Amino acid sequence: MQTNLIGIILLAAGASRRLGTAKQLLEFQNQTLLRRSAEIALQVSGKVVVTLGAQSEMLRKEIVDLSVEIVENKDWEAGMGGSVKIGLEKLLATNRDLRGVIIMVCDQPFVNGDLLKKIVAKYEATNSPIVASQYENTLGVPALFSAKLFAELLALEHFQGAKQLIKKHLTETVSVSFPGGAFDIDTPRDYENLLKKFY
């Protein structure tokens, strides 16, 4: 299933300071996390925007051959909200008919195409304004936001993320179970644990 009525924003602008190296370029299952995430997004949508910031030239080389739009957030240090905004602006510049957008990050190694397809299917079945992933008693990304929330996504402050809207619209949010979402890579130990689990 691939839908062109749902766009995807892959957030990959951070500097990975706690890790000490670009997490986007860490390898998992013979691919960098960045390329793996971009390819997974392309399984679900033909309209994928990747937002880069820190070390953007190095990261760009990793995905330049893929059918994704790459945008650079020059103000990436100010926070995730700016990347959400420029990513959505890029999508809407050529796709005014989008029904929704999935926001995802590249440091959740257990995200796969099946999960994203379940999120889209849940949206199609419920028409809820938000379909979020559920893990460890929280709701988060990957999450789909319907077009009726685009204005609010574009109005996020730099320091805010998509989770602000999930909290704001909690009673209207439906979820898809994603236990693996609790694992992300922020520190060298996180990455070591991932490798121990799979190799």
N, C-alpha and C positions, 0 to 999 in steps of 0.2 A: 504493500500500500504506500503510494506516494501522493501527497496532495500539494497542489500549488496554491491552495487557498490559505494554507498555514505557513508562515515564515518561521525561521529559526535564527536567533541571535546567540552565537557562541562567544561568551566573554573570556578573553584571554589576554587582558591588558596588564595584569599585575606583575610585580617585581619578584615575588616569591622570597621575600627577605628572610622569613623564618627558616626557609629551606637552604638558602645560601647559593642556589643555582636556579635557573629557569625551570620551574616544574613542568612547563608546557613541553619541554624537550626530554623529560624523563621517558624511558622506554618501558612499555608494558605490552606483552604479547607481540613482540617484534615490531612495534610501532611507537612513535612518540605519542604522548597523551594528546598533544594538539592535533596531529594528523588523524589519530584514531577517532577523536571526538568529531572532527569535521566530516570524516567519511560516514560515521554513524548518522550525523545530521542529514547528510545527502541521501541516505536510505529512505528518509521520511519526507523530505521537502526539496524541491528544486530551487528554493529561494532561501539561501543560507548566507548570513552575514557574520564574519568573524571580526571582533574588535580587538585590535592590538594596541600596545602602549609601550611598556618597557621592553627594550631589546627588540623592537618591532622589525628591524631589517633582518635579523637572524631568524626570527619566527616566520616571517613572510616567506622565506625560502622553503620552509617546510611544507607549505600548502599552496604555493603559487600555481601549481599545475592542476589544482582541483577547481571544480566549477562553483567556487564560493566568491562572494564579494568581500574584499578586505578593506576595513576602514581603520584609521588610526585615531586614537583618542590622545591628543597632545597633552591633555590635562588629566592623564590617567591617575596621577598621584592624589588627586582630589577625592577619588572614590568611584565606586561602581556605578552610581547613578548616571554619570556622564557617558559611560560606555553603553548603558541601556538606551539612553537618548539618541546617541549618534547612530547606533545600530538600527534602531527603529526608524529614524529619519531616512537612513539609506534604503531600508526595505520599502518604505512608503513612497519614496521618490519615483519608483517605477512600478509599484504594485498597490495601487489605491484600493483594490478590491479585496485585500487580505481580510479574512474572517478572524484571524487570531495569530498570535506569535508565541513560540516556545522560547523561553530563556533557559540556557544551560551553561555549565562551566566545564572546563576540561580536566579538573582535578578530582572528579568522581569516576574512578576507573571502572566501576561496575555498571555504568550507564550503557545501554545497548539499544539497537533499533527496535526491538520488541517493546521495551519500556516506552519509548517515544510514541510508538504506534498505539499502545494502550491508552496513553494520555490523549491522543487525538480521538480515538474511538470513544472515550469517556465524554469528551467535549461534544462530539457529534450526537451522542445518546442523551445528554443532559442539557446541552446549550447553557451550561453554567458559565459565569464570567471568568472563573478561574478553575483550572484543574491542576492541582499540585501533587508532588510526590510526598508520600508519608513515610517517615522513618524516625525511630527513637522518640516517639511522642511529639514529633514536630512536623510541620508542613514546609516544604521548600522546593528548590529546583532539582531537576527540571520541572518547570511549571508552564502551563499554557494560559495566556491572557487573551480574552476575546477582544474584538475590535472596540467594544464599548468602553474599554479601559485604556485605549491607546493614549488619550489625552492625559490621563493620570500618569502613565509611564513616562511620557514626554516631560511631565512637570516634576519628576523626581529630583530632589536635591542631589548634589554630587555624592554626599556621604551616605545617601540612602540606597538601598537595593530593592529588588523586586519583592523581598519578604515584607517590606512595609505595606505593600498593597494586599498581600495575603492576610496580614493581620487586620487591616482596615476592612476587608470584605470577607472576614472569616465565616460568617453565617451563610454566605453565598458560594463558598468554595467547596468543591468536591475533591476527593483524593484518589490516588492510585497507590497501592502498596509498593514500596521500593526499599526493602530492608538494607540493601547494599548502599543506599544513599548516605547512611551514617558514616561511611568510610570515605574520607577525602585525604588528600596529601598536602600537609602543611609543613611537616618537619622531616628531617632525614630518617627518623625512626618510623614514621608513617610509611615511607617508601620501603624501608627494610622489611617491615611487616608485610607489605604487599608482596614483595618478592619471595619471602619465606612461605607465604600462603600458596604461591603458584609455581614455585620452582624447587 
